[in-house]
């Protein structure tokens, strides 16, 4: 099958409603490393119901459309898709519990060429059901490696598809201003999958080996959230209200139990960062950019 430009751009996701409790917020926070020092009262607020806060990156697991490209009607070669980039903008603090409405749309389709694949750009907004207030906006870039060349078909969208998204800034060459090492647990993926993504790649050793990995890997969005934890710790003193937005590119897999070192360059309220796995000295998150509130 081939991507149908017009069908995908008008894809109907419907509204996704999700009700969650403070226990769900605590489970998410535990899965991405909050509470690894149980004596740190700043971390404790994200996993303990007394004066609790929701981790600011939690919207990545709330009211999403699931793995929608697997629908045969999408025309996407779902086996060859990769989660390329993820961004999150926060408009108000994330509630520790409640009911949210997620509204997703495809905002761009870029044709990189028959041998280079395509980029699917999608956006999700999260709204509080009771008040209608906008909580967060998420943007995802999916690399559809098997779907390039769709715009060569007459009538299937403009040549080259839509304009490519703006490139994220390159990480500085200088030494970082701050470094934050955070461990992941051997069971991190098993905890995180209970929040959103049940893909057996993150739990079943046989599935992981069939996919070319020695063992199950950590979810990309879990690694994203560990980097968000590092920014919150290093630049915000665990004040969740100070994190305005965070985006990055996924560069490599993380295995549960590895340590993520987030290297941070700060210029006022603008933060650039990347993350590497210490045990293998491999960059796994790159082109990171975050904005802080005053």
C-alpha positions as CSV (number, residue, x, y, z in Angstrom):
1,X,0.0,0.0,0.0
2,X,0.9,3.7,-0.4
3,X,0.3,6.6,1.8
4,X,-2.8,8.5,0.7
5,X,-1.9,12.1,1.4
6,X,-5.4,13.4,1.6
7,X,-6.8,10.5,3.7
8,X,-4.0,10.8,6.2
9,X,-4.2,14.6,6.5
10,X,-7.9,14.2,7.3
11,X,-7.6,11.1,9.4
12,X,-10.3,11.0,12.0
13,X,-9.0,10.0,15.5
14,X,-12.0,11.0,17.4
15,X,-11.7,12.2,21.0
16,X,-10.0,10.0,23.5
17,X,-11.2,10.4,27.1
18,X,-9.0,9.1,29.9
19,X,-9.7,9.2,33.6
20,X,-6.7,8.6,35.9
21,X,-6.0,8.8,39.6
22,X,-3.1,9.9,41.8
23,X,-2.0,6.3,41.8
24,X,-1.6,6.4,38.0
25,X,0.5,9.6,38.4
26,X,2.7,7.9,41.0
27,X,3.2,4.8,38.9
28,X,4.3,6.9,35.9
29,X,6.7,8.9,38.1
30,X,8.2,5.7,39.6
31,X,8.6,4.2,36.1
32,X,10.8,7.1,35.0
33,X,12.9,7.3,38.1
34,X,11.3,9.7,40.6
35,X,11.8,8.3,44.1
36,X,15.1,6.6,43.4
37,X,16.3,8.4,46.5
38,X,13.5,7.8,48.9
39,X,15.0,10.4,51.4
40,X,14.8,13.2,48.8
41,X,11.6,15.0,49.8
42,X,11.6,16.9,46.5
43,X,11.2,13.6,44.5
44,X,8.8,12.2,47.1
45,X,6.2,14.7,46.1
46,X,5.8,13.0,42.7
47,X,5.2,9.5,44.2
48,X,3.5,10.2,47.6
49,X,-0.1,11.4,47.9
50,X,0.7,14.0,50.5
51,X,0.9,17.4,48.7
52,X,1.4,15.5,45.5
53,X,2.6,16.9,42.1
54,X,2.3,15.3,38.7
55,X,5.6,14.8,36.8
56,X,5.4,17.5,34.1
57,X,6.2,15.1,31.3
58,X,3.2,12.8,32.2
59,X,1.1,14.1,29.2
60,X,3.1,11.8,26.9
61,X,1.0,8.9,28.3
62,X,-2.4,10.6,28.6
63,X,-5.3,10.3,26.2
64,X,-3.3,9.3,23.2
65,X,-4.6,7.5,20.1
66,X,-2.4,4.4,20.5
67,X,-0.4,2.9,17.6
68,X,-2.8,4.1,15.0
69,X,-0.5,3.7,12.0
70,X,-1.0,-0.1,12.4
71,X,-4.5,0.4,11.0
72,X,-4.4,-1.1,7.4
73,X,-6.4,1.8,6.1
74,X,-3.6,4.2,7.0
75,X,-1.4,2.8,4.1
76,X,1.6,3.1,6.4
77,X,4.2,0.4,6.5
78,X,4.0,0.2,10.3
79,X,6.7,-2.4,10.7
80,X,9.3,0.2,9.5
81,X,8.2,3.2,11.5
82,X,10.3,4.9,14.1
83,X,9.5,7.5,16.7
84,X,11.8,10.2,15.6
85,X,11.1,13.3,17.7
86,X,8.9,14.3,20.5
87,X,7.9,17.8,21.9
88,X,5.7,18.8,24.8
89,X,4.4,22.3,25.7
90,X,2.7,22.8,29.0
91,X,0.0,25.5,29.3
92,X,-0.8,24.8,33.0
93,X,0.3,22.3,35.6
94,X,-0.7,18.7,35.0
95,X,-3.5,17.6,37.4
96,X,-2.5,14.6,39.6
97,X,-5.9,13.1,38.8
98,X,-9.0,13.8,36.7
99,X,-10.4,13.2,33.2
100,X,-8.7,14.6,30.2
101,X,-9.8,14.7,26.5
102,X,-7.2,14.1,23.9
103,X,-7.6,15.5,20.3
104,X,-5.1,14.3,17.8
105,X,-4.5,15.3,14.2
106,X,-2.0,14.8,11.4
107,X,-0.5,18.2,10.7
108,X,2.1,17.3,8.1
109,X,3.3,14.7,5.7
110,X,6.8,15.1,4.2
111,X,8.0,13.0,1.3
112,X,11.8,12.6,1.6
113,X,12.0,10.4,-1.5
114,X,11.4,6.8,-2.6
115,X,14.5,5.5,-0.9
116,X,14.5,7.8,2.1
117,X,11.0,7.4,3.5
118,X,8.5,9.9,4.8
119,X,7.8,12.0,7.9
120,X,4.4,12.0,9.6
121,X,3.9,15.0,11.9
122,X,1.1,14.7,14.4
123,X,-0.2,16.9,17.2
124,X,-2.2,16.1,20.3
125,X,-3.9,18.6,22.6
126,X,-5.0,17.6,26.1
127,X,-8.0,19.4,27.7
128,X,-9.5,19.1,31.1
129,X,-13.0,17.6,30.6
130,X,-14.6,19.5,33.5
131,X,-13.3,23.0,32.6
132,X,-12.3,22.6,29.0
133,X,-8.9,24.2,29.8
134,X,-6.0,23.4,27.5
135,X,-3.4,21.5,29.6
136,X,-0.7,20.5,27.1
137,X,0.2,20.3,23.4
138,X,2.3,17.5,22.1
139,X,4.0,17.1,18.8
140,X,5.4,13.9,17.4
141,X,7.5,13.2,14.3
142,X,7.3,9.6,13.0
143,X,9.8,8.4,10.5
144,X,8.0,6.1,8.1
145,X,11.0,4.5,6.5
146,X,9.0,2.5,4.0
147,X,6.7,5.2,2.7
148,X,8.8,7.6,0.6
149,X,7.8,8.5,-2.9
150,X,4.0,8.9,-2.2
151,X,3.9,12.4,-3.7
152,X,5.2,11.1,-7.1
153,X,1.7,9.7,-7.7
154,X,-0.4,12.3,-9.5
155,X,-2.9,13.9,-7.3
156,X,-1.4,12.5,-4.1
157,X,-0.5,15.8,-2.5
158,X,2.0,18.5,-3.4
159,X,5.4,17.6,-4.7
160,X,7.5,16.5,-1.8
161,X,4.5,16.6,0.5
162,X,4.3,19.3,3.1
163,X,7.2,21.6,4.1
164,X,9.6,19.8,6.5
165,X,9.4,20.8,10.2
166,X,11.9,23.3,11.6
167,X,15.1,21.5,12.6
168,X,15.9,21.4,16.3
169,X,19.1,23.3,17.3
170,X,22.4,21.4,17.2
171,X,24.0,20.7,20.6
172,X,26.8,23.1,21.5
173,X,30.4,22.0,21.1
174,X,31.5,23.4,24.5
175,X,31.5,21.6,27.8
176,X,28.1,21.4,29.4
177,X,27.2,23.8,32.2
178,X,25.5,21.1,34.1
179,X,25.5,17.3,34.2
180,X,22.9,15.1,35.8
181,X,23.2,11.3,36.1
182,X,20.0,9.4,36.7
183,X,19.7,5.6,37.0
184,X,17.0,3.5,35.3
185,X,16.0,0.3,37.0
186,X,16.1,-3.2,35.5
187,X,12.3,-3.2,35.8
188,X,11.8,0.3,34.5
189,X,10.2,-0.9,31.2
190,X,7.9,-3.3,33.0
191,X,6.7,-0.4,35.2
192,X,6.4,2.1,32.4
193,X,4.4,-0.2,30.0
194,X,1.6,-0.2,32.6
195,X,1.2,3.5,31.9
196,X,0.7,3.4,28.2
197,X,2.6,1.2,25.7
198,X,2.2,-2.6,26.0
199,X,4.4,-3.4,23.1
200,X,6.1,-6.7,24.0
201,X,9.4,-5.4,22.7
202,X,9.8,-3.8,26.1
203,X,8.9,-7.0,28.1
204,X,9.5,-10.2,26.2
205,X,13.1,-11.3,25.7
206,X,12.1,-13.5,22.7
207,X,10.4,-10.5,20.9
208,X,13.4,-8.3,21.6
209,X,15.8,-10.8,20.2
210,X,13.7,-11.2,17.1
211,X,13.9,-7.4,16.7
212,X,17.7,-7.5,16.9
213,X,18.2,-6.5,20.5
214,X,20.0,-8.6,23.2
215,X,17.2,-7.9,25.6
216,X,14.0,-5.8,26.0
217,X,14.6,-2.1,25.5
218,X,13.2,0.9,27.4
219,X,10.4,2.9,25.8
220,X,11.7,6.0,24.0
221,X,9.2,8.1,25.8
222,X,10.4,6.7,29.1
223,X,14.0,7.9,28.2
224,X,12.5,11.2,27.2
225,X,10.9,11.5,30.6
226,X,14.1,10.6,32.4
227,X,15.7,13.6,30.6
228,X,12.8,15.7,31.6
229,X,13.4,14.6,35.2
230,X,17.1,15.7,34.8
231,X,16.0,19.1,33.6
232,X,13.5,19.5,36.4
233,X,16.1,18.5,39.0
234,X,19.0,20.5,37.6
235,X,17.3,23.7,36.4
236,X,14.0,23.9,38.3
237,X,14.8,22.5,41.8
238,X,11.8,20.1,41.2
239,X,9.4,23.0,40.7
240,X,7.1,21.4,38.1
241,X,5.6,24.8,37.3
242,X,8.9,26.1,35.9
243,X,9.1,23.7,33.0
244,X,7.4,25.3,30.0
245,X,8.3,22.9,27.1
246,X,10.7,20.2,26.2
247,X,11.6,18.5,22.9
248,X,14.2,16.2,21.6
249,X,15.3,13.6,19.0
250,X,15.6,9.9,19.7
251,X,19.1,8.7,18.7
252,X,19.5,5.2,20.2
253,X,17.9,2.6,22.4
254,X,18.3,2.4,26.2
255,X,18.3,-0.9,28.1
256,X,16.6,-0.9,31.5
257,X,19.1,-0.6,34.3
258,X,21.5,1.7,32.4
259,X,22.4,5.2,33.6
260,X,21.4,8.2,31.6
261,X,23.8,11.2,31.8
262,X,22.0,14.4,30.7
263,X,24.4,17.1,29.6
264,X,22.9,20.6,29.9
265,X,23.7,24.0,28.4
266,X,21.8,26.8,29.9
267,X,21.2,30.3,28.5
268,X,18.7,32.0,30.8
269,X,15.4,30.3,30.4
270,X,16.5,28.4,27.3
271,X,18.1,25.0,27.9
272,X,19.8,22.7,25.4
273,X,20.7,19.2,26.3
274,X,21.5,15.7,25.2
275,X,21.7,12.3,27.0
276,X,24.1,9.5,26.8
277,X,24.2,6.0,28.3
278,X,27.2,5.9,30.7
279,X,27.7,2.2,30.5
280,X,28.1,2.2,26.7
281,X,29.1,5.9,26.2
282,X,26.4,6.2,23.5
283,X,24.3,9.3,22.7
284,X,20.6,8.1,22.9
285,X,18.8,11.5,23.0
286,X,20.0,14.5,21.0
287,X,19.0,18.0,19.9
288,X,17.2,18.6,23.2
289,X,15.7,22.0,23.8
290,X,13.7,23.1,26.8
291,X,12.1,26.4,27.9
292,X,11.6,27.4,31.5
293,X,9.1,29.8,33.1
294,X,10.3,32.6,35.3
